[in-house]
Amino acid sequence: MVNKIRAMLIFEMLGRPPEHVKETMSQLVDKLGELPGIEICKKTVHEPKPVEDKNAKDLFTTFAEVEILGNDINNLVNLVFFAMPSHIEIIEPGELILRNNEISGLLSSLTVKLHRYDEIAKAIVLERNVLINKLKELGVTSIDTGLVKKQLDKKTEDTKVANKKTEKGNKTKKTKKNKK
């Protein structure tokens, strides 16, 4: 007989406006029940509250408490990767007995997911390096976004001035040719 796993999960979310934060959290919780081998027993989505940090203007935070019943440990691990709860507590059973093939399956799934995350991280680093090199080609020496914008605006203005001078020079040459 397969022992189901009862667990309590807590999810946290930050964003704005508060209505969107609550709606998005509710949608996340509802999607948990659609995962294979997962049944939602209880769920509570709390009202969003403003973040009390001065630097976090107009940001709201909410959390949800969700009690689930999972068919097995694999379903629970898939849920964790899908929804990334901030906390998980297994309520029952008091002990879990795993066979070698179950542990192998869990570790293989974990390895595949970690390789995907590693691949994404490496792609982002590569894109970042390409952008930094392009900025260096443009003469940007600092990656402060305000400074980058100013330097790019100056380069654009310098290019416009150079283009106007070239246009004037071309018009002058045409006028001289026409006079001949």
N, C-alpha and C positions, 0 to 999 in steps of 0.2 A: 504494500500500500504506500502511495506517495503522500508524504506529509507536506501540507501546504505551509508556506512561510507567511506569517503575519508581521508586518513592519509598519512603523510610523516614520513618515518622511516630512521634512520641512523644506520648503522652497522659498527663496527670497527674490525680489525683483525691484529694480530701481528704474525710474523713468519719469516721463511727463507726457501729457497731463494726467492727473490722478485717475480719470475715467478710463483712459487707455491702459494704464498700469493694471488696474483691477480687471479689466476685460481680458487683457493678455494673460494674466495669471489664471483666470478662470478657464480660458481656452487651453492652457498648458495642462491644468489639472484634469480637464475633461479628456484630453488626448491620452492621458495615462491609462484610462479605462479601455482604450482601443488597442493597447499593446497586447500581443499574444500572451496568454497565461497570467494576466494581471486583472484583478477585480478590485474596484474601489469600494471600501466598506464605509468610510466616513471622510468628509472633506470640509474644511473651513477656510475660506479665503477672507482675510482680514482687510478692513478698510485702509486705503493708502493714507500715510501720514507724511507731512513735509519733512525733508531732511533738515536737521538742525545745524548743519555746517554752513558758515557764511559763504564759502566758495561754491556751494551747490545751490545755485539760484533756481527756484521753481522746480526742484527735483522732489519726487515722492517715492516712498518705499512701502512695500507691502510684503506680507508673507502668507503662506498657506500651510496648513497642517493636513496631511493626507494619510489615512490608514488604508493599507492595501493588503490584499491576500494574493500571494504569488504561487503558481503551481510548483516552481522549483527555484533553485539558486540561479540557474541560467536566466530565467525570466527577470529575476531581481537585478542581476548584473546588467542585463539589457536596458532595464528601466533607468538604472543609474547613468549609463552612457547616454541614453536618449535625453533625459531631463536634468541631469546633474543637480541633484538636491544638495542643499547646504548641510543637511544632517540626515542620518538614517539610523534607526534603531530597530533591531529585530526583536519582536515581542515574544514570538513563539515559532517554532519549538525551542525549548531550552538548550537542546544540543542538535547539531547538524552532523550527519555522517555522510561523507563524500567518498565516492569510489574513485579509483585512479582515472578512469575515462572521463568522469565528470570534471575533475580538477584539470585534466589535460585540455578538455574542451573550453573551460573557463580561461585558462592561460593562453590558449590559442586565440580566442576571441579578443582577449586583452592585447595580445601582441599585434594582431591585425589593426586594431583601433589605434594603438600607439604609433604604428608605422604610418598610418594615414595622417595623424596629427603631426608627426615628424615631417612628412612630405609637405604638408601645408605650411609648416613653419619655415622649412627650407625655401619654398617658393616665395614666401613673403620676404625673407631676407634677401633673396636674389633680386626681387623687384625693387626693394629698398636700395640696394647697392646700385642698380641701374639708374634709379632716380637721382641718387647722390652724384653719380658720375655725370649725368646730364646737367645737373645744377652746377657742378664744377666747370663744365664746358662753357656754361653761360657766365662764369665768373663769380658765382655765388660762393662766398667763403664761410658763411655761417648758416646753420639750418634753423635759426630762429624764424618762425613763419612770418612775423611782421617784417623782419629784415629782408627775408627772401622776396616778399611782395614788393618792398621798396626798391630792392636791387633789380628785380625783373621789370618794374615800372620804369626805372631809369634806363635800363638797356633798351626797352621798347621806345622810350622817348629819344634816346641817342640814335636809334635806327631810323626813326621818323625824320629827325633832323638831317641825318646823312642822306636819306632818300630824297628829301626836298632839295638839298644842295646838288645832288646828282641830276634831279629833274631840271633845276635851273641851269646847270651846266649844259645839259642836252638841248634845252630851249635856246640858249645863247648860241650854241654851235649851229643849230638849224637856222636861226635868224641870219647868222653870218653867211651860211651857204646860200640862203635864199637871196641875199643882197648881191651876191656875186653873180 
